[in-house]
């Protein structure tokens, strides 16, 4: 898989980073601090709906 770090990940020491990898049908998500631990795999349409929902209803201060 070709992992890439989220452009929204931040932290003084880079300790709050999320990485994603795309396949034809799913989006995989992992914690870049622990790349060998479990990953979360979500169907691409569901991930897209999630991201669009976050864009429409951002949480202040997060």
Secondary structure, 3 states (H helix, E strand, C coil): CCCEECCCCECCCCCECEEEEECCCEEEEEEHHHCCCCCEEEEHHHHHHHHHHHHHCCCCCC
